[in-house]
Amino acid sequence: MAGELSYVDLFAGAGGLSVGLERAGFELVHAVEVDEDARQTFTDNRDGLAATDLSGDIREVALAEIPEVVGRDRVDLVVGGPPCQGFSEVVSPDGSDERNHLFENFVDWVAALDPTAVLFENVRGMQKTAGGEFLEAVTASFDRLGYDVTHRVVEASEFGVPQHRRRLLVLASKSDVAESPFDEFDLDTISEPGVADAIGDLPRVAPGEEATQYTAQPETALQADLRGDTTKLSAHVAANHSDDMVEMISHIPDGGDRTAIPAELQPSSGYHNSYSRLDSTAPAVAITSNMSKPSSARCIHPFEDRGLTPREGARLQTFPDDYRFSGGLVSVRRQIGNAVPPYLAEAVGYYLRRDVFGETLSRGDRERVHRLRSGGRSLSEFESSATTDGFAKQATLDSAD
């Protein structure tokens, strides 16, 4: 659409960041993703794109070639985050992981495309890797290019995501752009959704089973929004646990942990938070590629005796149900676990449009913000809230109040 703010998505993965930004009114002009399955997922969910339209390995695109690859000399926004595993304090406390240097390629794209703003996201551990040297390098790189830089750690559950997921966001904006209170930006959620608010309408599946049809109507604003007009359920397939595993986890109550397993059935290994159920009333822990493995971090369904299905993981990440993932189950789980939650990206997108690019949000935009804030509400509560709350008062972002 003419007039939309243009952006490039680097290290795009399955497209979680782009789902949110597109919903917030930004126009994608190019994306870069090295993983073939993720690249296929990204393009399969966007009209007019083929996997070959995306760039693959960012290291193989020379600085001088970037404008030609993108098809324009500049864009409004460059977003993305290099693979986060290298910034883990466990994997690379000294910063020696070679993936840590991919931010240099990110900076090259910013230099070539001269955007008004840059959004760089990663795990919060980046603040401590190598004593904070990598975050300092990112900040200094943007500063040299003429950007004012701020950063903060955000909690996804504070932006309507039914998941405790902390991410580091670095915002760089041109020095001649009015300074924005990014550190104060808050969605001020009305009703924080829990696990059941996100997945409670999905059909029950036993270990090894798959469901392709819905059997219940949405009950919450979040369920209704993520289901949308979708009629055929996808990726709702449970891992095929052994009978011993099912017996073991059947003793764990909603929100409980391995201490509830009888002594004779106790697993012989695992971390303290493995073999634990999600609490149906609270946001989930961070969803990872191990979402289907009870022996991993807390990922057992609140009241079914199995790990999460990919669709349940996607719901907890706030991907819409019509989003289809390419590749085998291992790849699909990895794509979902590595993604930026679309709701978080969408909320940040509205903030960027208003506070960085100086746009006025439309009534439709404000209605979307109100929906993001209301995910845990029942449908009846949500449907009446437009008149009882008033969009002018409630459907706002706190930094503009």
N, C-alpha and C positions, 0 to 999 in steps of 0.2 A: 504494500500500500504506500502510495506517495506520501512523503512527509514523516514516515516512521523513522525512528532513530536506528541506525545501522550498527551491527556488531559482528565481531569475529569470535568464535569459540575455540580456544586452544586446549588440547588435552580433553576433548569433548566427552569421551566415554560414551555411555549409552544415551546421553543427552539430557540429564536431569536439570542442569543449569539452563540449558536452552529452552526446555519446556516452560520453566518459570518466566524467563525473560520474554519469550514469545507471547505468553499469556498476558504479560504486563505491557505489551505493545511495542516491543523491539523487533527489528527485522534482521534475520540472519542473512549474512552475505557469504560467509565461508566458515568451515570448521576443519579442525585437524585432529585426527585420532589414528593411532598406530595399530590398535587391536582390530583384527578383521571382523570379528563378531560384533563388537561394539559399533564399529563403523557401519555395518549392515543394519543394526538396530536403529542407529541414528537416522539413516536415510529411509528405511522402510516406514518410519513414522512421520515423514514429511513429504508432501506432494512435490513432484518435480525434481526430486533429488535421487541420484544413484550413488552407490558406494564409491564409484570412480570419480565423482565430483569433489570428494573430500581429499584433502592432503593426508598422507599416511605418517611417515616418520618425520617429525618436525626438524630433525637434525639434517635432513636431506634437502631442505629448502634454503637456498642461499639468501642472504639479506637482500641483495639486489633483485631477486626474483619475486619477492613477496607481493609487491603491488600487482604484478602481472598474474600471479596465482589467484589473488583475491578478486581481481577484475576492477580495481579502483585504487586511487592513490591514498585515500584516507577513509577512515570510518569514525563513527562517533564513539564507539566503545570497544575495547578489547577485554575479553574475560577468559578465565580458565585457571587451572592449577596443575602443575606437574604431578606425576605419581607421588602419592603421599608416603609410601612405605619407606622411602629413603630418609624422611624426616622423623621417623620413629626413634625415640630415645633408646628403645631396645635394639632395633636393627642397626642404627648408625648413630650412636651417641656422639661420635667425633666428627660426623659429617663426611665420612669417607665414601659412602655409597655414591656411585657415579650418577645415579638418578638425581642427586641433589643439585647437579649443575645444569639441569634442563631449564632452570629458571632463566639462564642466560639466553636461551633460544626464545623464551617468552619475551624478554626485554628487546630482542632484535625485532620481533614483530611489532612491538609498541613503537620502536624507533622508526620503522618503515611506514607505519600507517597513521602516525600522528593523531591518535584519538583524543577527544576532549577528556575522556575518563578511562580508567583502567580498574578492573576488579580482579584481584588475584586471591584465590582461596586455597587453603591447605589445612592440614591437621594442626592443632594447637601446639604440638610438639616441636614445630618449626621454630617456635620462640626460644627453645632451649638447645636445639641441635647445635653442636660445636660452640656452645656458650652463646648462642644467639647470633653467631656470625652470618648465617645464611639470611636471616630476616633483615639484618643490618645491610647486607649486600643488596637485597631486593629493594629496600627503601632507598639506599644510596643511588642505585641505578635509575630509579624513577626520578629522584631529585635532580640528577645530572641532565635528564631529558626535559626538565622544566615543569615538574609536577609537584604539587603539595601532597604529602602522603600521610594518611592516618591508618591505624589498624586496630582491630578489636577481635576478641573471641566471642562468638555468638552461640547461644544455646538454641537448637532448632525448635525445641518444644515451646519456646517463647514466641515463635512465629507461626503457630498453628500446626506444626508437625507433631504427630503422636509418637515422639521419639526423643530421648535425651542424646543429642548428637552435637558435640562441640566442634566448631570449625573456626579457623583463623581467617578473617577477611581483611585484605589490604586494599584500601581505596586510594587511588591516585587520581587527582584532577588537575587540569591545567592551572597554573598559578594565577592566571587572569580570571578564573572562575570564582565566584563568590564562595568563601569558605563555608562548608556545611557541617552541621553537628553530628557527624556519623557516629561518634561514640555515644550519643544520646538517642539514636534511632531505636524505636521500640514499637512493636505492633500492638502492645497492650491487649493481649488476648482476653476475650470475654469468658470463654469456656474452653480450657485446655483439654484436648481430646486424649483419652487413654487408649490402650490397645483394643479393647472391645468396641470403642467408638469408631475405630478404623476398620476392623475385620469381622465384627460380630454378625454381619449379614451374610458372610460367605458360607457356603454349604460345608457340612462336616465331611471330612475325608479321613479314612483310616490309613495307617502306614502302607505305602505302596499303591494307594488309590489316587485317582484323578477325577475331578468334577469339571464339567464343561458347561453346565447350566446353573443359573441362579435358582434358589429354592425359597428365598425370602425377600421381602421388600426392604429397602434401606430404612434405617431407623434414625440415623443422625445426619446432620448437615454434611459432615465429612464423607460418610458413606455415599450419600446421594450425589455429592459433587464428583467423587472419584469414579463412581459407576457411570454417571452421565446417561447417555442413551445406549450404552453397550448392552447387547443382548446375549452375546456368547462369551463365556468366561474362558480365560486362557491362563496357562502357567500355574494352575491350582492343582499341583501334583505333590503328594507327600513322599518323602524318602521312605524306603522300605526297611524299617527297623526290625531287628531280630525280636523274637518272642521274649527273650530275656531282657532286652532293653525296654520293651513295652511294659513288662511286669515291674521293672525297676522304677520307671518314671511314673507309673500309675499311682504310686504312694505319695507323690508330691502334690500338695494343694496349690490352688491359685496363688501365684506370687511366692510360693515356697521354694526351698532349696534342697540340696542333697541330704541335709540332716534329717529329713523326713523319711528317707529310704531305710528300711529295716537293716540291721547290722549284717545279716546273712546275704543281703543283696547289694551291699555297698560296692560301688566301683573301686577298683584297685588303683586308679590313677585319675588325673584331672585336676584342674585348678579349683580354687575355693568357690568360684562362681559358676562352674560348669554343673551340669545336671540340675539346672534351676529353671523354674517356670516364670514366664512373664506375668506381671500383675495386670489383670484385666482392666483395672480402674486407673492405672497410671501410664504415662508414656513409656514406650519400650526403651531398653538400653540401645546403644548404637547398633544398628543392623549391619552385619558383615557377610562376607561370602560363606561363612559357616552357619548361616541361619537355619539350616536343616539338620545340624548335628547337635543332639543333646549333650554330647561330651564337650562341646565348645562353651563359650560364654552364654549367659542366660538367653535362651532362644526357644525353650519348649513352649508350645501353645498353652495359653492359660488354663484350658480345661479339656483339651484333647491330648491323647498320649502319643505325641510325636513332635518333631521339630516343625518349624514354619515352612509353608510352601513358598515358592518364589512369588506368587501373587500376593500372599500375605506380607512378604517382605517389601514388595513394591508398594502396597497400600501404606505400610508404615513409613515408607519413604515419600509418600504422596504422589506417586505416579498414577495417572488415570488408568482405569481398567482397559481402555482401548489401546493402551500402549503395549505393543508386541515386542518381545525380546528374541533375537536370533541366536542360534547356537545351541549346544547341548546344555543340560541342566547345570553342570559345573560352571560353564561360561556365563549362563544367565544369572546364577546366584552372584557371581563375581561382579557382573555389570551392575546389578542392583545394589550390592553392598558398597561399591566404590562411588556411587553416584552422589551428587549434591541433591538434597531434597527439593523437588520443584516448588513446593510452597515457600520455602525459605528464599529461593531464587526469585520467585514472583514478588514477594514482599520487598526485597532489596531492589527489584526492578522499578517498582512504584516510587520508592525513595529516590533512586537515581533520576528518574524522569522529573520529579518535582523539585528536589533540593539541589541537584547538580545541573540538570539541563533546563531548569526553570519553566517546566510545563505545568499547566493546570490539569489536575486529574478530572476526568469526566464523571458523570453520575455512574456510568457503567464501571469505571475503575473503582470508584468508592464502594459500589455494591460488592465488587470482588474482594476488596480489603475487608469489608464487613463479614463476608463469608469466611475468609481466612481466619478471622478472629473468633468465629462462632462454631468451629468444627465439632466440639463436644456437645453441642446443644441437640436436643431432639428435633426432629423435623418440624413438629408443631410449634415448638418454641422459636425455632429459627424463622419460620414463615411468618410468624406474628411480630418478629423483632424489628422488621423494617419500619413499622408504624410506631411501635412502642419505644424504640431506641432513637430512631431518626438518623438517617445517614449523615446529615450535616454535622451532627454531634458525635456519633460513635464511629462512623466509617472513616477514620482519619489515622494518620501516622503521627505518633507522639512528637516527633521533632518539629512538627509544624504547628503544634498547639500554642 
